[in-house]
Amino acid sequence: MPGLARWAAQPEVPDLLPGEDRIFGAGLFPDMVPASCWFTNVRSATAPVDWERLRRMINRRAGQRCEACGRGEDRSTRRWLEAHERWAYDPATSVQSLRRLICLCSDCHGATHFGLAQIRGVDDEARAHLQAVTGMSWAEVDQQIDEAFELWQARSSRDWALDLSILTGAGITLASPPEASERYHLAEAGVAAAAPPVAPTTPPDVRPSHGPRPEVSTSAEPLAGRELAALYGPRGLGLRPLGARPEYPSLGPGRRPRGRR
C-alpha cells in the first residue's frame, strides 16, 4: 500500500561512504566548526529515517565503541555514542566538505566541541577529558585549545558552502543546506538555547525601579561570521581565560589533583 511505503525497510548504508577518508581527522582534539555553520549538521540536513540508517552504520562499523577513547555506552553515567562530522576547508573556494563521519562518546564529543562546552559551562570537564584521553600535559592541552580557537576565528570570518556529496553518493536524501544568512540565525538561536540560565542579580525582595525600558534591537539582519565569533567566542562571552586553572576546593586554591600535568 502506498501509505505504508515510508515504513518499508531501507537498505543498510555501506560501511565506507563514497569518497570518505577513514583516517582523516583521527584522534581526539578540539574540532570547532565556523560560527556560520553552528547547529547546522548532517542530522539537520537528512530525513529522520536516513539519519537513523547513518547512525546505525557509524556505530556498527566502530564496533559500538567510541573511536577516540574506546569506551562504549554507559546508561548509568549517561554516556552515549554520537556521530561527529570531520570537515575539510578549502579557503580558495570557501567550500566546507564533509570528509568523514566518526563515532564519539558524549564525553569525547563534548571535548571536541570545546567552544560549545564553554558556553554550557562544562569546559573544565571537557579539558580534563581531553587531557585524560590524549595523555597531554595541562600546558599542551591549553595550547591546543588556544590554537583551535585561533583557527576557528579565522574560519568564522567568511561564509562557507557545504559539500555533502559523500552522503548523496551513498543514497542519502538531503534537504538543501540552509543559506549562510539563515545559518547565522540558527547559530544565534542555538547558542541562546545552549547557554545556562543567568541567575537574577536583583534580590527577590527588592522591586526594580520603574523607568524607561531599554532599547532592544528589532533588526532582522543576521550577524556576520566575524561578529558571531566576537560575540559568542570564549572571550566575547567573558568566560575564564584559556590559561586559567580551575580551583579544586578540597585541595586548596590553585591546586589540582595529582597526576599528569
SULSULKA-V998254 format. One record per residue. RES is the residue in one letter. NEAR is the number of other ideal C-beta (glycine too) atoms within 10 Angstrom. Layout:
RES;NEAR / RES;NEAR
//
This chain:
M;5 / P;5 / G;6 / L;7 / A;7 / R;9 / W;9 / A;7 / A;5 / Q;12 / P;7 / E;10 / V;22 / P;13 / D;12 / L;13 / L;23 / P;12 / G;15 / E;18 / D;14 / R;15 / I;6 / F;12 / G;16 / A;13 / G;9 / L;21 / F;20 / P;22 / D;21 / M;22 / V;22 / P;24 / A;28 / S;27 / C;25 / W;25 / F;18 / T;19 / N;16 / V;21 / R;14 / S;12 / A;20 / T;20 / A;13 / P;8 / V;12 / D;20 / W;16 / E;13 / R;19 / L;19 / R;19 / R;12 / M;20 / I;21 / N;17 / R;13 / R;17 / A;19 / G;11 / Q;11 / R;15 / C;25 / E;21 / A;24 / C;17 / G;12 / R;15 / G;14 / E;17 / D;12 / R;7 / S;6 / T;10 / R;9 / R;17 / W;15 / L;21 / E;20 / A;19 / H;20 / E;18 / R;18 / W;20 / A;14 / Y;16 / D;12 / P;10 / A;5 / T;11 / S;13 / V;14 / Q;23 / S;18 / L;21 / R;18 / R;20 / L;22 / I;23 / C;23 / L;24 / C;24 / S;16 / D;25 / C;25 / H;23 / G;20 / A;31 / T;25 / H;20 / F;25 / G;25 / L;22 / A;23 / Q;23 / I;23 / R;15 / G;12 / V;16 / D;22 / D;15 / E;15 / A;25 / R;23 / A;18 / H;22 / L;25 / Q;20 / A;16 / V;20 / T;18 / G;8 / M;18 / S;12 / W;16 / A;10 / E;15 / V;24 / D;18 / Q;14 / Q;18 / I;24 / D;15 / E;12 / A;18 / F;20 / E;10 / L;15 / W;20 / Q;18 / A;14 / R;22 / S;26 / S;14 / R;15 / D;17 / W;24 / A;13 / L;21 / D;19 / L;17 / S;14 / I;20 / L;23 / T;13 / G;13 / A;18 / G;13 / I;19 / T;11 / L;15 / A;9 / S;7 / P;19 / P;18 / E;11 / A;19 / S;14 / E;12 / R;25 / Y;23 / H;14 / L;17 / A;24 / E;18 / A;12 / G;17 / V;19 / A;10 / A;9 / A;16 / A;15 / P;9 / P;5 / V;6 / A;5 / P;8 / T;5 / T;8 / P;7 / P;6 / D;5 / V;7 / R;8 / P;7 / S;5 / H;6 / G;6 / P;5 / R;6 / P;5 / E;6 / V;5 / S;6 / T;5 / S;6 / A;7 / E;8 / P;19 / L;19 / A;18 / G;23 / R;16 / E;15 / L;22 / A;23 / A;15 / L;13 / Y;24 / G;20 / P;20 / R;12 / G;12 / L;14 / G;6 / L;15 / R;13 / P;9 / L;18 / G;11 / A;9 / R;14 / P;12 / E;13 / Y;13 / P;7 / S;7 / L;11 / G;8 / P;8 / G;9 / R;12 / R;13 / P;8 / R;7 / G;9 / R;12 / R;11
//
